[in-house]
Amino acid sequence: MRRLASAVAVVGATFAFAAQAHADSATIKVLATDGRVDPVAGVSRIWSISGQATNRVGLMVKYRPVGGQQCAPTAETDSGRWLRWWYLSGGDANKKVEGVFDSRDAFVWEDDPGTFQFCIWLADRPYTIVTPITQVITIRRPTGTITATINPPVPQPGDPITVTVTGTSESPKRVFATYRPAGAPCAPNYSTDTGRGLIDGDQVDGTFSIPVMIHNSEMTAGEYVVCLWLADASYDSAPIAGPQPQPFSVVAPPPPPPRVSSGRITNCVSDGRLSRFRARRVRTVCARYVFSTAPQPGARVTVTFVRPNGRKHTTKRLIWSEDQQQPVIAGRLSSRAYRNRRGKWRAILRVDGRQLHTVSFTVRR
């Protein structure tokens, strides 16, 4: 019976030791200041390694990209990189923990974002063989946005153009921008784009607004694009925002409006000017005009004759041609129209619907 009791005691002690050994634990959490778990590159975060250690031991952590070999049985022989303060110092673990612990440090993850395997050892020495604790953590890229506004929205050749580049950046980054004729897409980064430099690496963090000027004395009418990047460097192949195109158009100024230098009613036969005449003495009247600024080719030129009672009598039309001769006869009215309609007539000239000139004449007995 004594032997059985001793055996039970030994087995119990063995299970107690195993329970103690298995009680050791550790978990990494990457926390934002509001307590959210949010691992992100380039932004300060609170790194918390919490757990429980049966005895006073060293806390050692290494990391490497996921997909390689498993964590080694000792911290000293593992191929990963030491994580911040959880490393060897003078051949011993820099951090010591015992019981329930939460070891914290605030720092910025300066490696590239990605998914990493973290190896944790709770051991009295870096060469002590223990079962490592493995945890996989994905460090995300910081977020950002970038866009631009053009003022004036539709510039003309020679107009100075204000480009205001705006956006937000979760971490410190640089803004890059070029401009050039539209056609090819924006390049993956600033260094390889063929456009003319507009912003070359202005530093930003948080919300930003950067106004810059384009003096477009060399820009002709056409389609253009501003290319934008929010990145670590000009050659960054993975900007957090961009390449972002912002197209805009440079348009030719509108043609000057047509102007009439002279307009009058004439006798179509003699070309004599008419203002007041007897109906039986003039067989046809003409509306005759000279333009100091001619209408554009293809413009619709109309002359509407209005009777003395205010009603429209008729409208004469012509399409302005590129080789149009002046003076131009834009309307004719035969005596049958005014023979029995005595009084004051008007001739109203319009170009593309815009009224330019009015001349009147009076038909009497």
Secondary structure, 3 states (H helix, E strand, C coil): CHHHHHHHHHHHHHHHHHHHHHHCEEEEEEECCCCCECCEECCEEEEEEEEEEEEEEEEEEEEEECCCCCCCCCCCCCCCEEECCECEECCEECEEEEEEEEEEEEEEECCCCEEEEEEEEEECCCCCCCCCEEEEEEEECCCEEEEEEEECCCCCCCCEEEEEEEEEEEEEEEEEEEEEECCCCCCCCHHHCCCEEEEEEEEEEEEEEEEEEEECCCCCCEEEEEEEEEECCCCCCCCCEEEEEEEEEECCCCCCCCEEEEEEEEECCCCCEECEEEHHHCCEEEEEEEEEECCCCCCEEEEEEECCCCCEEEEEEEECCCCCCCCEEEEEEEHHHHCCCCEEEEEEEEECCEEEEEEEEEEEC
